Amino acid sequence: MAATNITFISDLDNMRDDYTLKVCIIRLWRSFSESDPTVVKSIEMILMDEMGTKIRANVYRKDFQRFDSKLKEDDAIYIRSPTIAPNKYTFKISDVTSKLNLHGQTTVHECLGFQSKTKYEFCFVSFETIISSTTTSNISIDVIGEVVSLGKLDSRDVSKSKHRLTLQIRNLEGLQVNVTLFADFAYQVISYLEAHKQVGRVVIILQFARLNVYNGIPSVNNYFDHTRMFINDDLPEIVAFTDSLVGLRGIQNPSSSLTFDSSQSYNEYEDFLNNHKVKNVVDLLEPQEVGKFIIVGTIYGIRQDIDWYYDACSNCGKKVDRRDVFSGPDSGDASVVVECSTDKCKKKEISSAPRYKIPICVQDDSGTITLTLFDRDAYRLVKQRASELIEKIKQAGDNPRMYPYDLKCLVHKKMAFKIDVNRFNAGNSGNPDDTEIASHEASHSFALRGVQYSNIHSSWFLFVSNLYLK
């Protein structure tokens, strides 16, 4: 079929019926009868034209035989003379107020020359929008994130449509949102993880998902079969997201794998709130017990006698050594060589990047303690990379080791801290300089949460990998 006289979706006119659309079927599913769940009542589609505009379309049962074999998800087609009807669906996938119906006078032909800016024209919403619930639940949203925790499949209901799986995904800034997947979407995740048991990182995209707020807590859910899910697919958006993760964390291969264990449930939110003892600061000044604990306190200052950043290996994340190498015994010209002493990196050519390790003084009613705020969490609060602050200081002509003014935004914040007291800390009251720098930072699961803790309003929840003792 010649690709002439093509009408874009935005130019559809109810007064005409002789137009031709050039579209890609980016979502296709079958809608079943409510009275008899075994009977398909319609074929439902979401179509996208070359401008990226999307519209709902369907085929009713009487026309199945005419169109069923010609409609495949991800195929591009020409559609001539569909009828236009008002879009009365309560769940909107776009601003288009019409929908299409393919009927007896409609023709469908294969299209080999479909060209759009991106394959699916995702419209990702920010996690801040989800957390603050500023988008409405009747408008579809697209999200992308790294899966950081996975719950247990709830399959207690006899109806598979009510089986659900909860998980948390994290964006590049470290914010997390809850996701609940129902029915086949839940089993799709489980099947993927069972087939890729050693997968290091799982990045998912949910397209045409729905925001749900239950008991004041927002989550992203699939909306029946309207939603489409991509798991580690070879899509430019997932590739770019993964590359950004590697760039931010300086790790090519994650140190631990995300796996699904049907025998146990892990929910990071509940783990933070419910599974650890709450301690006073005075209890941790000379800790005698190894474990993870929660303290609630206010950051009242930043220690000026300890560096606020360190140079991290781009390969493993540990601290690197820098030394000057001269070209000859009488040469005054030196080049800087970066060395990492870990076995993993000894024979590799590496680079380094500055990372936060801010020594914050935290105080509650019982006392004061020094904790170290590491890169991932510091960035969420400061909203700037350590490298950006260093560049500011250099442009001002100052020493990069000086504490930048931008870090003052941390002072007076009241937060809940999750603290990991290790064997070195327990029973050891040495000074912070004797403690190893966050060498295992990358293997820990850190998170910030803007939720309420007990009677403390507007608190932030923060994971701290190491306790530095005063």
Stockholm file with secondary structure:
# STOCKHOLM 1.0

chainA/1-470         MAATNITFISDLDNMRDDYTLKVCIIRLWRSFSESDPTVVKSIEMILMDEMGTKIRANVYRKDFQRFDSKLKEDDAIYIRSPTIAPNKYTFKISDVTSKLNLHGQTTVHECLGFQSKTKYEFCFVSFETIISSTTTSNISIDVIGEVVSLGKLDSRDVSKSKHRLTLQIRNLEGLQVNVTLFADFAYQVISYLEAHKQVGRVVIILQFARLNVYNGIPSVNNYFDHTRMFINDDLPEIVAFTDSLVGLRGIQNPSSSLTFDSSQSYNEYEDFLNNHKVKNVVDLLEPQEVGKFIIVGTIYGIRQDIDWYYDACSNCGKKVDRRDVFSGPDSGDASVVVECSTDKCKKKEISSAPRYKIPICVQDDSGTITLTLFDRDAYRLVKQRASELIEKIKQAGDNPRMYPYDLKCLVHKKMAFKIDVNRFNAGNSGNPDDTEIASHEASHSFALRGVQYSNIHSSWFLFVSNLYLK
#=GR chainA/1-470 SS CCCCSBCCGGGCCTTCCCCEEEEEEEEEEEEECSSCTTSEEEEEEEEEETTCCEEEEEEEGGGHHHHGGGCCTTCEEEEESCEEEECCCSSBSSSCCEEEECCTTCEEEECSCCCCSSSSCCCBCCHHHHHTTCSCTTBCEEEEEEEEEECCCBCCSSSGGGCEEEEEEECTTSCEEEEEEETHHHHHHHHHHHHCTTCSCCEEEEEEEEEEEETTEEEEEECTTTCEEEESCSCHHHHHHHHHHHHHHTCSSCSSCCCCCTTCCCCHHHHHHHSSEECCHHHHSSCCSCEEEEEEEEEEEECSSSCSEEEEETTTCCBCEEEEEESSTTCCCEEEEEECCSTTTTTSCCCEEEEEEEEEEEEETTEEEEEEEEHHHHHHHHCSCHHHHHHHHHHTTCCTTSCCGGGGGGTTCEEEEEEEECTTTTTCCCCGGGSCCCTTGGGSCCCEECCCBTTBTTCEEEEESCCCCC
#=GC SS_cons         CCCCSBCCGGGCCTTCCCCEEEEEEEEEEEEECSSCTTSEEEEEEEEEETTCCEEEEEEEGGGHHHHGGGCCTTCEEEEESCEEEECCCSSBSSSCCEEEECCTTCEEEECSCCCCSSSSCCCBCCHHHHHTTCSCTTBCEEEEEEEEEECCCBCCSSSGGGCEEEEEEECTTSCEEEEEEETHHHHHHHHHHHHCTTCSCCEEEEEEEEEEEETTEEEEEECTTTCEEEESCSCHHHHHHHHHHHHHHTCSSCSSCCCCCTTCCCCHHHHHHHSSEECCHHHHSSCCSCEEEEEEEEEEEECSSSCSEEEEETTTCCBCEEEEEESSTTCCCEEEEEECCSTTTTTSCCCEEEEEEEEEEEEETTEEEEEEEEHHHHHHHHCSCHHHHHHHHHHTTCCTTSCCGGGGGGTTCEEEEEEEECTTTTTCCCCGGGSCCCTTGGGSCCCEECCCBTTBTTCEEEEESCCCCC
//
